[in-house]
Amino acid sequence: MSSQDSFHKLPGLRVSVDRIAYAPHLPTPGDQPHCFVYYISIHNDSDLPVTIKARKWVVTDEDGETLIVEGDGVVGQTPTIEPGEKFSYQSRHLLRTPTGEAEGSYIGFDGLGRRVLVRIPRFRMVVPREAKGGAQWA
């Protein structure tokens, strides 16, 4: 049995990447100087409530170096999303290069106790040209 077989496909459960912003004003470690804030919504257009229990991110920089981040919940929470509702939040990724990509998935349980997985669409993070030249954002 593949790992895909252990998850129930719940039609109507989806993720949208609502916005990505370069945030040079936020503190970063010296080896990862590029901070990107992303805004995500998990939409539950199914007939069952869904509780998100875990997340997995795959972040790849422009040199092909990949970081896998796994953890419990979403931004310290395990939200239950009722039918017709969404859970929105913001967080950030740090990159050592000016461009990169991120994608991943959320794992949870539906109202019948079945494990569900919903994919986070791949998105690109690119330092704006103005920022590369040393200009600061307000």
Secondary structure, DSSP 8 states (H G I E B T S, - for coil): --GGGGSB--TTEEEEEEEEEE-TTS---TT--EEEEEEEEEEE-SSS-EEEEEEEEEEEETT--EEEEEEESBTTB--EE-TTEEEEEEEEEEESSSEEEEEEEEEEEETTS-EEEEEEEEEEEE--HHHHTT----
